[in-house]
Amino acid sequence: MRLFLSCFLFLSISNVFSQEKTAVESDSKVKIDSLYREDQFYFGFTYNTLTNKPADLSQSKLSTGFSGGFVRDMPINKNRTVAIASGIGFAYNNYNQNLAIYKSDQAPTYSIIDSETSYNKNKFSQILVEVPLEFRWRTSTYESHKFWRIYGGLKFSYVIHDRSIFQDAQGKIIVTSNKDFNKLLYGAYIATGYNTINVYAYYGLNSLFKSAKIDGEPIVLKSLNIGLIFYIL
């Protein structure tokens, strides 16, 4: 009888502990799943080109861009494979080309540097605050952060600093805070890849300039930036 009672108590206690462990594991999984988001820091490196170029305008050397920021993920389906996201970041874009920007008493002036003119450097650069608004599709789960993704949407950028440099043997001309630049820029972008490394492309939908002209013709340069973007949880 004592042996029977001992076995009965042991099995009862074991069953209680087993049920409690299962309940804890179940609650833990539900909690993790309910909080699962792809909030991410991002860092990007791009090769920058210009479209809608005036006649004889060409790019020289390598034009690069760098960006970084944080994006908040908001899943919209039960499996959390579809989401919308937004955030904030900063970007630096540099464009080497032969559009010279000179100082003037009234406003900057513009001209195309011909092939016979010798110069050391000619470029303009911008520092921007970025606000992306994107639609996301991915194959992620709350158990794994290695997955395929396609992210795309619109990006709104505000220019907080701009700088143009022309340098030749006679000296250097620097123009900053050029009012002819569009302060607010926007464009469409897409990023796709697996895990951390992704291919990225951005196309500007409005012109980098709002009022610059060459010989009375408006300069309607738009940016096309292609490179890599890295997402880090």
C-alpha angles and dihedrals in degrees: 000000000000090000091050092050092048092051091047093052092046093052092046093051092045091051091051093050091047092052092048092050092050091048092050092049091047093049090048093054093048091049094050092047093049092054098041113130136152096231103165148179112224135201124187138189120192144180106228124216133172128231131194089039120180117244113290094012110131138166124241133193120359119317113202141184136198129195140173140170149119130281127199114217122216113185116210103187133060096251091047092229092121122055147149121229142186137174145137136270148153131246139190118203125185127190122192110196143126100264103116118208115200133188119254136177092242105026141331116287127216136211139160113249107231122227093253094060115094118217137156102215140005122169146122126218137189138201113209142184109226131206113186123197110191145171114222135204122176143152095232129135131191088254096056135035095191108095148127117267143185114192123175143153144104129320124202117200133187119202110229096171136015132182133184123193131190116178130178136151091288097055147280132300116201124187121186134177091026108190091203091072118092107248094201116054129177136181148154123262142178133197124189136169147091129293114327103345120069138168113243135195131178129186121192114229096196132044124272087225126053102185111007117125140185114207090341094309118118117243106232102179117166128190129241112187123185127179146092131313126196123206118203124185 
